[in-house]
Amino acid sequence: MLKLPGLIDPHVHLREPGATHKEDYDSGTSAALAGGITLVLSMPNTRPPIFDAETLDLALNAAKQKARCDYAQFLGAGPNNGDWNKNRDLPPRAAGLKMYLDSTFGELRLDDMTLWMPHFQTFPKNMPVVAHSESRSMASAILFAAIYDRPVHIAHISLKEEVLLIKAAKERGIKVTCEVCPHHLFLTAPSPLHPSPSGRGDGGEGRLEVRPRLATQEDVDSLWKNLDVIDCFATDHAPHTVEEKDADNPPPGFPGLETILPLLLTAVSEKRLTLDTLIEKMYTNPKRIFNLPDQPETWVEVDEDAIYEIKAADQFTRCGWTPFEGWKVKGKVRKVILRGQTAFEDGRILVPVGYGRDIRQEKS
């Protein structure tokens, strides 16, 4: 068995509160454990979104009752909560601050850059700021990191121009880090010859909807070529039901908690990636960037020689589908030990709801 540290996913959407028919803290953290992930950082664009004490309590209370792996919850940056000096007690309770700099809705909508400024100015500099920013808005976020001399983490990069700009910014000493998702490493935008990312025609066009959108082969190749620039692998696990994805107005997002590790281990077996790089980007770097505590007596056991097909029917995520259906992969999670307890073994979740800890609140 290959032994890995408990892996970290710094970007998941667990849909609680407000959309638990897609996922909740129980099903989502069960999926995490099945994927070899022992710590998840949950995003704030829920219903209602998480942006103040009342909504943070709402999410954390649900997590405390249901989570099976460890977790922390992001706060969302909105137009009216930018003075964090008035709410100094909130940032230490959160995973960090998430800023949606492209299109979003409601209390987290930031219509112009004057609304960004107070967040960059007043959110504690020892706490991470994560930006959903694409292309030009990403360049603006990097400019803000330079102006306010504070770290910024760019979520789910997908384009050649993005990774090259981040490389240039790092070379200038700007405090920027970034992550990439498996779907942006393994899938490309559909074409007339290949209507689905796998070329098999599996699923309608709605199942290809994701933000950032799937990019070209040139973009994918550039991400692989510049893996040394990329700090983290993250799933952006964003489950929607099959019915929603196949509807006339499909919401964007893919599930990913149970597929990220086998996809990357397959890349290791194909010599596209080293095991050390995988551990660096799924454990060492996210732990450092997000200032996460140790998880004592925690590890993952993987049968690195197991070859099998990814099937949504075998997964714990509530959404019931995966863009990687039928993909042949090499490397299967057999056992997960979390804080000395066997949390997952051979397809079974063995810890109860509520076993997961809020890593911002509880001592190990």
N, C-alpha and C positions, 0 to 999 in steps of 0.2 A: 504494500500500500504506500502511496505517496502521501506524505503528511504536510499539510499547509497550515499557516496560521488562520484563525477565524477571519474571514474576509469582510471587507467594508464596502457598502454601496452608498456613496454620498448623495444619490439623487434618485429618490423613489416617490411615487404618488400612490398613497394607500387609500385615497378616496373617502377618508373618514375625517370629519363629518360630511354628510350630505349626499353621498352616492355609493352607499354600501352594497348596492346590487352589483356593482362592478368589482369591488374589493373592500376589505376592512382590515383593521390591524391584526385580526386573527388569521384570515386567509393570506394576507400579504406577508406577514412574518413567517408563516408556515412555508410559503413559497421561498422566502429568503433562506431558511434553514435547509430546505431541499436543494437549494443551489449552492450551498457551502458558505452562505453569508450570515454572519452572526451579529452584525450591527448595520442598521439602516438609518439614513437621515431623510426625513419625510418632508415633502414640499407643502407650501401653504395655500395653494390655489384650490381650496376645497369650497364647500358651500355650507356655512359662510366661510370666507377666507380667514386665515389666521394672521391677525395684525395687531391685536391688543390683548390685554390681560384676560378678558372674558373669553375670547375665542381661543387663546392659547390654552386656557384651562379646559375648554371643551375638548380639544384634541388630546391633550395629555391625560385627561381622565379616561377617555376611551382607550388610549394606548395602555394605561396602567392596568385596566381590566382585561385586555385582550391580547397584548403582544406576547409572542413566544420567544422572540429574539430581542436583543438590546436595541435601543432606538434613541433618537432625538428629533425634535420638531423644529423646522424653520419658521421664523416670522416672515411676513410679507411686507415689502415696502409699498406704501400707498401715498396718495397726495396729501393726506392729513395726519400722518404719524411720523413725520420726518425729524421731529425734535426728540431724539432719544435721551437727551439730558433730563427731560421731564419724566421719562419712563426707564430709569436706570436699572430697575430691578428686573426688567423683562429680558434684555439680551443674554445675561448669564444663564437663564433658564432655557434658552433656545439653542438649536444647532448653529444658527447664524442668521443672516438676513438675505432673503431672496428678492432680487429686483428684476421685474419683468420689463425689459427695455424695448421690446417689440410689442406686437398687439396682444392685449389681454383686456379683461373687462372688470367692471365693478370697482370695489375698494382697492384693488391693486393696480389700477390703470394709472400710468404716469405719462401724461400727454406731452410734456416738454421737459427739457433738461434742467429748467429751474427747479423742478420737483425732485430731481436726482440729488441736487447739491446738499440739502440738509442731511440726507442719509449718509452721504460720503463724509460729511463734516462731523456728524455727532454719533454715528454708530461706533461702539468701542473698537479701536484699531486691533485689539488682540482677538477679536471675533471675526469670523469670515464673512465677507460679502460675496454672494454668488449672483452672477448676472446671466439671465437669459437674454442673449444679445447675438444678433446675426449680422455678419458682414459689416456694414458701415456703423451700425449701432454698437458692434463689438469694438470697433476702432474708437468710438466715443467713450466706451467704458474704460478702455486702456488709457485714454487721455485723462479721464477723471482719476484713475489710480495714480498717474504721474502728478497731476495737479495737487491732489490731497495727500500724496505720499502715504497711501495705504494699500494693503493687499486687496486684489480682486481676483475671484476665481470665475473663469468663463465656462459656462455649462455647455455640454454637448456640441463641440465644434464639429463641422461637417465639410468644410470647403478648403481647397488648396490655399486660397487667399487668406483664410483665417489662420491656418497653422503657420504660414510664412510670416504673417504680421506678428503673431505671438512670439515666434522665434526672434524676430528683429527687436521686439520690445524687451524680451529677456536679455538679449545681448546689450541693450542700453541700461540694464539694471532696474527696469520698471518691475514693480512687484505684482506680477501677473502669473497665475497658474491656470490650467485648463484640464478638461476631461473629454473623452470621446466615448461614444456608445457602440456596442457591437453592431447594431444595424447600420451605422455609418461606416463600419470597417468591412462588413461582409455583404451588404446589399447595395445595389445601384438603382437609380431611377428607372422605371419601366420604359420600354421602347416598343416600337411596332413589332420587332422580332421577338422580344421577351416581355410580354404584357405583365408578368409578375416578376419580382426580384429573383426568384429561383429559375425562371424560364419555364415553369411547369403549368402556368395558368391557374395556380391554386388560390382561390379567393378572388373577390371582386376588387375593383379599384379602391373602394373604401378601406380595404385592409392595407393599402399602401400609404394611407394618409398618416403623416407624422410630421412633427416640427422639432427641429429643422427638417425640411424635406430631404428625401433620399437624393443623393447627388450623382455626379457622373463618375465614370471609371477613373478619369484623370484625378478627380478629387480624392477618391478612395485610395488610389495609388500614392498620392501625396501624403495622406495621413499615415500610411504604412511606412513610407520613406522617412518621415519625420517623427517617428515614435519617441525619439529622445526628447522632443519638445513637449510631448503630452505627459502630463503628470499622473492622471488617474484614468482608469476604466470605470465607467458608471453605466447603469442600465437605462436611466430615465424611464423606469418601469411605469407605464401609463396605461393601465388596463381599461378597456371598454368591452362591452359584451359583443358577441357575434352579431346579434340583431342590430345593435347600434352601428357597428362597422359596415354592415351590409345595407344600411338604410340610405335614403336619398341624400342626406346631409351628414356624412360620417364624421365623427369627431377624430382629431389626430391623436395618435399614440399607439405604442406597442407594449405588450408585456415583455419582461426580460429577465426577471430574477432567477428563473430556473434554467435559462439557456446561456447566460454569459460565461460561466465557467467552462462547460463542455466545449463551447465554440472556441474559447481562447486556448484551452488545453489541446484541442485539435490543431490549432495554429502552432502550438509548441511542438507537437509531434511532426508537423510538416516543416519545421525549422524556420517558420516565419517570425517566431517570437521565442524568447528564452523563458524558462521557468522563473529565473531571477527577476526578469522584467515584469512578468505577471504579478509576482508577489510585491514588487516595488509599487506597482500601479493600483493594486487592489488591497494593499495593507499599509505598507510603509509610508507612502506619500499621503494618502487620505488621512491617516492618523496624525501626521505632522500638520498638514494644511488646515484641518478642522479642529486641531487641538483636542484629540480624543484620548481618553484614558486607556490603560491596558485592560484587557479582558483576561484575568488569570485563569489558568487551567482550561484554555480554550484552543481547539484546533479542529482541523477537517481532515478526514481520511478519504483518499480518492483511489479508485482502481484505474490507474492510468492506461491500462491495456484494454479496458472494456470498450467494445464498439457496439453502438446501438443507434436507433433512429429517434429523433426528437418527436414526441407525440403529445399534443395538448391534453389528450385523455388521461395521461399519466401525471399531470401537473396539479399543484395545489391552488394556483391562482384561480380566482372565481370567474375570470372572463371567458375561459373555455376555448381559446385559440392561441396560436403563435405564428408569426411570420416565418418561422423556421420549421414548420411542420414537415416531417419526412426527411429532414437533413440528417445525414449520417455523421456521427461525431465519435470522438475517441476520448474517453475519460469520464468516469461516473462517480458521483459523490456516494460513498457508502455509509459514512458515519460522521456526525458532527458532535463534538463535545463542547458544551457551553458552561463555563464556570464549574467544571468538574462533573456535570451531569450529561448523560447521553441524550441530546436533544433531537437527533434524527438518526435513524439507522435503517438501511435497506428499504426505503420507501415509506417509512412510518415516522410520524411526528410523536415524540415520546415525552415532551414537556407540556405542562398544562398552559392554558391561557393565563396571562398575568405573570408568567415566569420571566419575561423580558424586563430589563431595567432601563429606566431613563438615565442615560449616562451623564446628563447635566445635573442630576439631582442626588443620585445615590452613590455612596462610597462602595468601592469593590470589597 
